[in-house]
Amino acid sequence: MVIILEGLLTGLFLSVFIGATFFMLIETSMTRGFRAALWFDAGVLICDTTILAAVYFFTTWITNTLVHNTYFDIAGGLIFMGFGVNYIISRQRNDSAIRAKSRNVRLFMNGFFINLLNPSVVIFWLGAMALTLSQFKLTGRETLVYYACALGVVALTDVLKAYFAYRLSSFLNAKVLRGFYIISGLLMIGLGVYFIFK
């Protein structure tokens, strides 16, 4: 029971953490709809799950290959900047039912890779895993329960964020929505520059 409670509290902490994916989730929901935001968030959550699994089994390799690798930061920064430029100059709403499936896959992949290429996400999960294994001294099964609860809370709060953002979108006009595209793009470019030159 204590493990479940600790997992829920960790999830609540993560849910109020504001990063690139938070802004992109809100922007996607407001400009492309609630369902689109769910596809984006699914990519983020699958990415977090993948990182957690990798961290659990390959901590040393990840630390040496990614966390302390300047090339990873540069590559991530350049890709973030690419995402940002795309948001500013070429993102268009397209309601064609024929292309809906490909849009959903693209949203999923955007969520996955935006999260994956953020070095702070990898570092955070490395720290979190070290804490649960060294301080909490959890077994493999207890670790699974702990992180399942944490990610479950994150998923639920993300759905609520996306829903309320979508409800607010009905009060916004096309000019304001375009502003969201530009702000989101500039945020991504700024993060890319930060990762490259930090």
C-alpha positions in Angstrom: 0.0 0.0 0.0 2.9 2.4 0.8 4.5 1.7 -2.6 1.2 2.5 -4.3 0.9 5.8 -2.4 4.5 6.8 -3.1 3.9 6.0 -6.8 0.7 8.2 -6.8 2.6 11.0 -5.2 5.4 10.8 -7.7 2.8 10.9 -10.5 1.3 14.0 -9.0 4.7 15.6 -8.8 5.4 14.8 -12.4 2.0 16.0 -13.5 2.8 19.6 -12.4 6.2 19.5 -14.0 6.2 22.0 -16.9 8.4 21.1 -19.8 8.3 21.0 -23.6 5.8 18.2 -23.7 3.4 20.1 -21.4 3.2 23.1 -23.8 3.0 20.9 -26.8 0.1 18.9 -25.3 -1.8 22.0 -24.5 -1.1 23.5 -27.9 -2.1 20.3 -29.8 -5.4 20.1 -27.9 -6.3 23.7 -28.5 -5.4 23.8 -32.1 -6.0 20.2 -33.4 -8.5 18.8 -30.9 -8.8 16.6 -27.9 -8.3 13.3 -29.8 -5.2 14.6 -31.4 -3.8 15.5 -28.0 -4.5 12.0 -26.8 -2.4 10.6 -29.6 0.4 13.0 -28.8 0.3 12.1 -25.1 0.3 8.4 -25.9 3.6 8.9 -27.6 5.0 10.7 -24.6 3.8 8.0 -22.2 5.1 5.1 -24.3 8.4 7.0 -24.5 8.6 7.4 -20.7 7.8 3.7 -20.3 10.5 2.8 -22.8 13.1 5.0 -21.0 12.2 3.5 -17.7 12.6 0.0 -18.9 15.9 0.9 -20.6 17.1 2.7 -17.4 16.2 -0.3 -15.3 18.2 -2.8 -17.4 20.9 -0.6 -19.0 21.7 2.2 -16.5 25.5 2.2 -17.1 25.3 2.1 -20.8 22.7 5.0 -21.0 24.8 7.1 -18.6 28.0 6.7 -20.6 26.4 6.8 -24.1 23.7 9.5 -23.8 23.8 11.5 -20.6 27.5 12.5 -20.9 27.6 12.6 -24.7 27.8 16.0 -26.2 26.7 14.7 -29.6 23.4 13.5 -28.1 22.7 17.0 -26.8 23.6 18.6 -30.2 21.5 16.1 -32.1 18.6 16.6 -29.8 19.0 20.4 -30.0 19.0 20.4 -33.8 15.9 18.2 -34.0 14.1 20.4 -31.4 14.9 23.4 -33.6 13.6 21.6 -36.6 10.3 20.8 -34.8 10.1 24.5 -33.9 10.7 25.8 -37.4 8.0 23.3 -38.7 5.5 24.6 -36.2 6.0 28.2 -37.2 6.1 28.0 -41.0 4.4 24.8 -42.1 1.9 23.4 -39.6 -1.5 23.4 -41.1 -4.9 22.0 -40.0 -6.1 19.3 -42.3 -9.5 17.7 -41.5 -9.4 15.2 -44.3 -10.7 11.9 -43.0 -8.5 10.1 -45.6 -5.3 11.3 -43.9 -6.6 11.0 -40.3 -4.7 7.8 -39.6 -1.4 9.1 -40.8 -1.9 12.3 -38.8 -2.5 10.2 -35.7 0.7 8.2 -36.2 2.6 11.5 -36.8 1.2 13.0 -33.6 2.2 9.8 -31.7 5.7 9.9 -33.1 6.0 13.6 -32.4 5.2 13.0 -28.7 7.6 10.1 -28.5 10.6 11.8 -30.1 10.1 15.2 -28.5 10.2 13.4 -25.1 13.0 11.1 -26.0 15.3 13.8 -27.4 15.0 15.9 -24.2 18.1 15.1 -22.2 16.5 16.3 -19.0 13.9 13.5 -19.3 16.5 10.8 -19.5 18.4 12.3 -16.6 15.3 12.6 -14.5 14.4 8.9 -15.0 17.9 7.9 -14.2 17.7 9.8 -10.9 14.3 8.4 -10.1 15.3 4.9 -10.8 18.5 5.3 -8.7 16.3 6.6 -5.8 13.8 3.8 -5.9 16.5 1.1 -6.1 19.0 2.5 -3.6 16.9 4.5 -1.1 13.5 2.7 -1.3 15.2 -0.6 -1.9 12.3 -1.9 -4.0 12.3 -5.3 -5.6 11.6 -5.7 -9.3 7.9 -6.3 -8.8 7.6 -3.4 -6.4 9.4 -1.1 -8.8 6.9 -2.1 -11.5 3.9 -1.2 -9.3 5.6 2.0 -8.2 6.1 3.3 -11.7 2.8 1.9 -13.0 1.0 4.1 -10.4 3.2 7.1 -11.2 2.7 6.9 -15.0 -1.1 6.2 -14.5 -1.5 9.4 -12.6 0.5 11.3 -15.2 -1.7 9.8 -18.0 -4.9 10.8 -16.1 -3.8 14.4 -15.4 -2.6 14.8 -19.0 -6.0 13.7 -20.3 -7.6 16.3 -18.0 -5.2 19.0 -19.2 -5.9 18.2 -22.8 -9.7 18.2 -22.2 -9.8 21.5 -20.5 -7.5 23.0 -23.1 -9.8 21.7 -25.8 -12.8 23.2 -24.1 -11.0 26.6 -24.0 -10.2 26.4 -27.7 -13.8 27.2 -28.6 -13.2 30.7 -27.3 -10.2 31.3 -29.5 -10.1 32.7 -33.0 -7.8 31.7 -35.9 -5.4 34.6 -35.2 -4.9 33.5 -31.5 -4.5 29.8 -32.6 -1.8 30.9 -35.0 -0.1 32.7 -32.2 0.0 29.4 -30.3 1.8 27.8 -33.3 4.4 30.6 -33.2 4.9 30.5 -29.4 5.2 26.7 -29.5 7.7 26.9 -32.3 9.8 29.5 -30.6 9.8 27.4 -27.4 11.1 24.4 -29.3 13.8 26.5 -31.0 14.8 28.0 -27.7 15.1 24.5 -26.1 17.1 23.3 -29.0 19.6 26.2 -28.7 19.8 25.6 -24.9 20.6 21.9 -25.4 23.3 22.7 -27.9 25.1 25.5 -26.0 24.5 24.5 -22.4 
